[in-house]
Amino acid sequence: MQRKDLAYRRENRCCNRCGETIISINEAHTTFVREPKDGGGYNFENIIILCADCNKILNIENQRNALHSLVLNDKLMAFID
């Protein structure tokens, strides 16, 4: 089983940002809570599942500002620390 599968099941098929149900794992996007270059690991606890819309938001050109504006980021950082 891959890390994406484990994270998808852990989140009960829901987007970690907005809570939308993601019907298929093929529609799920993954991202790191903390980037490996910033000290995050490749373990599945550091991976979250996102729907397509939330993935687009997190991958906009000015990603750093987008992440800082999300309450989710603070909650997730507290989760892995």
C-alpha atoms as one frame of an Amber mdcrd trajectory, in Angstrom:
protein
   0.000   0.000   0.000   1.352   3.439  -0.906   1.525   6.465   1.383  -1.194
   8.171  -0.662  -3.521   5.214  -0.021  -2.792   5.296   3.708  -3.385   9.046
   3.948  -6.596   8.742   1.870  -7.958   6.104   4.232  -6.779   8.008   7.327
  -8.733  11.075   6.193 -11.862   8.998   5.460 -11.796  10.067   1.797 -12.132
  13.749   2.726 -10.110  16.779   1.721  -7.986  17.846   4.650  -8.579  21.537
   3.911 -12.286  21.894   3.057 -13.730  18.533   4.150 -15.201  17.692   0.734
 -15.598  13.978   0.072 -13.195  12.721  -2.560 -14.974   9.884  -4.336 -11.930
   8.190  -5.869  -8.289   8.045  -4.859  -7.523   8.996  -8.461  -9.145  12.391
  -7.771  -7.123  12.903  -4.581  -4.049  15.121  -4.537  -1.297  14.899  -1.954
   0.998  17.470  -0.445   3.365  17.657   2.473   2.406  19.425   5.686   6.041
  20.391   6.103   8.249  20.262   3.032  11.188  17.836   3.318  13.590  20.725
   2.669  12.126  22.383   5.789  12.586  19.326   7.975   9.452  17.354   7.109
   9.671  13.667   6.412   8.394  11.458   3.626   6.289   9.514   6.123   2.545
   9.319   5.588   1.880  11.376   8.756   3.394  14.353   6.917   1.154  13.863
   3.862  -2.333  15.308   3.531  -5.062  14.651   0.993  -6.624  17.529  -0.951
  -9.458  17.877  -3.434  -8.659  19.371  -6.847  -9.825  22.886  -5.871  -7.769
  23.032  -2.669  -4.760  21.629  -4.494  -5.020  24.506  -6.982  -5.160  27.031
  -4.137  -2.066  25.596  -2.487  -0.145  25.508  -5.750  -0.720  29.070  -6.884
   2.301  31.077  -7.948   2.716  32.797  -4.576   2.428  29.620  -2.548   4.101
  30.928   0.599   1.448  33.637   1.084  -1.336  31.150   0.362  -0.082  28.741
   3.020   0.263  31.425   5.649  -3.333  32.504   5.084  -4.712  29.049   5.821
  -5.783  28.149   9.320  -5.219  24.573   8.218  -1.489  25.054   8.096  -1.295
  25.968  11.784  -3.479  23.045  12.801  -1.445  20.589  10.744   1.855  21.869
  12.035   0.600  21.381  15.601  -0.442  17.844  14.613   3.027  16.764  13.458
   5.134  18.676  16.006
